Amino acid sequence: MRSFNTRQVFRLIHLFIGLTSGLIVFIEAVTGAIWVFNEEISSLLKEDITVEMKDAPKLSPTEAVAFAKNELPNRAVHGILYSNEAKPIEVIFYEAEPEFYYSIYLDPYSGKVIDRKNHKDSFFSFVLDGHLHLWLPPKIGTPIVSYGTLLFLFSIITGIVLWWPKNRKGRRQRLKLDWKPSTRWRRKNFDLHTVLGFYVSALALVFAITGLVMALNWFYVLFYSSIGGDKETAFIIPKNTSEKIPSENQLKPIDQLPDFLEKQYPTAKDYEIHFPYADSVSIYVEVSYQDGIYSDADYLFFDQYTLEDVSTPSVYGKYQDASFQDHLIRMNYDIHVGAILGLPTKVLAFLTSLLIATLPITGLVIYLGRKKKQKQRISTY
């Protein structure tokens, strides 16, 4: 009976994982590379909508929803986005199943509809659907992508073990593409897989781990607790602190929020107000400060009857109250898409994703070449 040493076991594991998850990794890497610049490309393809700023009160959330509901009367409102810049109010409609994601853009003062957008009817929506679900129904595609990414994580680890040579001389040889005119294409393919694979392995680990934090709740909880996090990992909208209900002729407390937020957060880019989904829960507001960056956002909660601040036990609260562990979790998406330090890290994420996409291809070529050699050896006996 044939015995296997440790390296051979790792090679078999690496091979099995590569054959199992190779196509998933290729699709994830290519769609991920495209998604990196989705905001920049989208803004180039469509002219930014602006409005004339006036010294007049803007529409309240209740008024904005009423105007938008004239366009989509039977759809659920997710939130109302106000901007501190010369931009329209965006009323966002969202339903999970079947997924419906649409925005109505209103003049902030008159309520006139300026524009409409079906977020599901775009090239980048198609790309994101592939990245999240492989263009399959979410119940089928999501677990395939999630556990395919987990396999990719083990593939990176086993690949590093296989790459690591026994001596320093061999290590130097595997750090560069040392090709000569006589080097055969199979050797070049092997070097592309091993050398480039090693150089992208660190960032590939980052992409895999940040992807798994978003994809698998048990991995998210395990990762957060392993770095010393002690808050609730779920996004929690807390309950009200009061039970007082205002009279019908009184201005609704939620309609006072736009003016309050504009004064309290003058440096904010925009703030998204969400109507409470029940009488017992607070109003949730997300305050953003930068385009394409979400890690420094403030997640605020207000009693829907008194507008008193309500604290949340979740990681997602005020930015100033977040611990190092909370900051790391909140940076997860920005790190995953390369947005964390702006354009330089986006370019790095784009190039790394393209290189990752080559690994399943070069790995498959290596496997098929070895299978062919084995058949040739058997045929010579």
Secondary structure, 3 states (H helix, E strand, C coil): CCCCCHHHHHHHHHHHHHHHHHHHHHHHHHHHHHHCCHHHHHHHHCCCCCCCCCCCCCCCHHHHHHHHHCCCCCCCEEEEEEECCCCCEEEEEEECCCCEEEEEEECCCCCCEEEEEECCCCHHHHHHHHHHHCCCCHHHHHHHHHHHHHHHHHHHHHHHHHHCCCCHHHHHHCCCCCCCCCCCHHHHHHHHHHHHHHHHHHHHHHHHHHHHHHHCHHHHHHHHHHCCCCCECCCCCCECCCCCCCCCCCCCHHHHHHHHHHHHCCCCCEEEEECCCCCCECEEEEEECECCECCCCEEEEECCCCCCECCCCECCCCHHHCCHHHHHHHCHHHHHCCCCCCHHHHHHHHHHHHHHHHHHHHHHHHHHHHHHHHHHHHHHC
